[in-house]
Amino acid sequence: MVQLYNLHPFGSQRVVPCKQEPAHFCCGQDVLFVASTAASCRVEVFTVREQGRCEALGSFATLGQVLRMAHSSAGDYLVTIEEKSKATFLRAYMNWRCMSAGNSRVCVRMVGHKMEESYSEALKEQMSVVEMPLSDPPLCISCCPVNGDLLVGCKNKLVMFCLKYCVINQNLTVLDFERSLILHIDNLIPAEVAFCARHIAITTELDVLILKLELVQQSADRTEQYAQGVSAPEKAVDGGVKDESPSTHPLQLELDEFIICQKPVELRGEESKLCEIPVTLESTELPTEDTKHFQVQYLLFRRFAPDQSPFGFCEEMKLHSVQLLPVYQTGISATAYEETENKRKLLSLFCFFSLPHVGYLYSLGKLVELISTYQYSEKSEQAVLTPQFLHVITSQNLQCFTVRCSAAAARGEDPYIDTTVKVEYSRTYENVKTESCIHLLSEAHLLVRAAIMDPHFLKSDEKEDLLRAFRESCAFLGDCYSRFDTKDYHLALPYYRMSGLSMTEVLKRLVAEGDEIQTYERGFIFYLTHALNEDSNEELSKESGNKVLQIFYLADPVQLPDILCSPSMRNVCPLTAVKYLQKVEKMMPSVVLTLTKAFLALKMGDLAMYEHEMHSYKETTLACGFIGQPRLLQQRKEGIVMPTEFAVHLKEMQPGLLVAATVALHENSKIELEEADTFFKMLCNSSENTVPQLLVDFWEALLVVSSQEKILQELLLRVTSQYVWRISEKQIPETKPLKTTEDLINSCSHFGLIVPWVASIMSVGCSSDKDYHEDISRLQSLLCSQSINIASALPVLEPLTEADNVGLTVRVLCNTRLGKYEQAIDQLLTRCPDAAVFYAQHELKGDSQALWWNKLLPELCKRARLTGNGCPVLISSLKETLSIVAMELELRDFLSLLPEDGTAAFFLPHLLHCSQRKLLT
């Protein structure tokens, strides 16, 4: 914020020739209202034409002397507080423009009066005066600029009148008011009020209170709640005590000799409830289905203390000029603007109030913030706030200050536009290296930004000129913050972005041709660093790229590896870049620098240099080195991860290092899982639906190190799906896997040891399975671990049927993990009975041990009876099962399990074994 000395943004000045002595005035849209003194009781109306010409529209009589008046653009009405015979009246003047046609007819009616159609037809051609009776004299008024509602301040209360559009017939709509709400505020006599978008600002001599009326849902007990209203807590903001009657104060006579001043207080947001000013709402409109119900939200309370001296008060200190300023969102088309003017979207709201020597500007958004404080050189009489300027009438002058309302609103609309510091005269200071230059350019930029934020901007003839001026001012500010050594150097980046200049254009503005020795300020380096680190499509020329290398070598050599990996530096001379890196390496060697040199060696085709650099560190160190600069392996183009020449070379020569480096990038949040998928598919020239072996290697390697459960389950499903697809489709990997199943079992807990009964089943399998042994063993190892979620994996395993041994092992493993042991036993006895006992010995333990005699033994007896001696495998499995069950059960229990029609010679040895065990114990 700056004060504009001897400079005001006015195109012209005109003296309005009033017929009577003026007492009060107000402006509305394109008109000026001037109320005369008590002698004449009239209001003269003037219209402002093009080029500042003022013409009289006419005048109309008032009931008495006008004490206050305000114009509402919504509804185009004038409201006044008038006094006659010591009585005060509130009146609204509608359809006053008909006076310009010479019609002097006036209709006076009470607010809310139901008009007959025949009577109201005359309202088309005459001015209408609406009387609004109040129980207490009105003290101040304010019209809402958004919807035209009226707020009237009285002693201890505020009365709200809603503007209504009464449709009499298809040719006539009449404006009227309805008293809808009363805010009862104890011990408050408002000096001024401001009303906008259900926000209310109230000032007394030294207090400011800002409230918001919030819409609430109607409920069954709404009436009772409405009667209760909202009141502030009883705790006083100044720590004082509550008022008591004079008889309770024994020192009252002594206190009468002193002036008691409360201390200054500022409370914002929820804290403002502590202001000890209770507010109670009273709804006065007729209840209907569309009736709105409100509750009060406290936004700000501020109390000022009067100026004091040892001899008393220095001067009268009172608040004045309270104002609520709305800022609307741009984007309304020129053709539809007139129709939607009253439905514009409110972007931000600001509140201004002033003391004699200082003014305060607050933003009323999600947070209540003090934006600016304005110091006046003289005592102020009145102040008016606009989106661009604050105009202050003092005892001697008219002072003007720039304001940041539009800038703050722009930040709310677009958080990435810097508008906090914010155009012919600015060019004068283009090359001046002073802080005042930045200050002046910022204010010029603010004025342009404010003009663009104006709702009429899109239909302005100067639209292109304003946009061009905006970009130029951004470029000038970017130059300043790049050239100057200032603490706000980082602002060079957003200003250059908003200017639309390319990196090449910025370099031409700031870098002197042929100047080998030049100092570069922090702002310029900050801009270049961020611009080069972005995934931009702009490629610098060879000359510009080499110049950038020189700049960073002189200003910040540590960043050279990062800069060389930028997509914008593709055309840089690799030999020149290597020379710079070698100089930096002597001072500050690093893994990233070595990898960058290897990358440049590949671009030059110098494989000997490449091998030398890559053997400088161990492979694990090199893999971690890519974390420092991921763009050595992958770069983004239009949001898609693309492999570099370095990545292509590693794929052919050192795929293990490539996979390890990509795992390191993922674990350090440098690449997402889906991006890695795309990276490997593009690297291996695979289609969208094809999974290359190198990607499977990456998934398996990531399973070893990842600790995030969500990612682990996703990876387990992915590798399982790939194993199943290869087995079912008889597909062999296009490249040799980097790790064997044994390697994975030894290094990764998610791959378990394959249980013996699985090996027993596979031993009798067909020879064709041997071609896919690695995928089969990997799948079985996964299912033998406790990591994979079997329920989620079942759909993936569906292609493997029980028709072969692989499918059988998969089905039995799944049923076992799900606790379905009986189904697993049935599957084994049907398909591979010789593995049933192996399975039982490994799986039927603890709580499931009873299945030996409750499931396995009865099933074996049943199947042996059906097949007889035709299936020796069943007989041998039955004998082994009987031996184990005889060791576990009591003789009586064991005997009860034997079939009644069984051969005694077959079961007798097991009975004897069971009884002998009993005798021994």
Helices and strands as residue ranges (DSSP letters): E 22-28, E 31-36, E 42-48, G 50-52, E 54-61, E 65-72, E 77-84, E 87-94, G 96-101, E 106-110, H 117-120, G 121-125, E 127-131, E 140-143, E 150-154, E 157-169, E 172-185, E 192-196, E 199-203, E 207-216, H 222-228, G 246-248, H 252-255, E 265-268, G 269-275, E 279-283, E 293-303, E 308-309, E 312-313, E 320-328, H 337-340, G 341-343, E 346-354, E 358-364, E 368-375, E 380-385, E 389-394, E 398-402, H 405-413, G 425-429, H 435-453, G 457-459, H 463-483, G 489-491, H 492-499, H 503-510, H 522-533, H 542-555, G 557-559, H 560-564, G 567-569, H 574-587, H 591-604, H 607-614, H 619-628, G 630-632, E 634-637, E 640-643, H 645-653, H 655-667, H 673-683, H 693-705, H 709-729, H 741-747, H 756-762, G 767-772, H 773-784, H 790-797, H 805-817, H 821-831, G 833-835, H 836-843, G 846-848, H 851-851, I 852-856, H 857-867, G 868-870, H 872-888, H 891-897, H 904-920
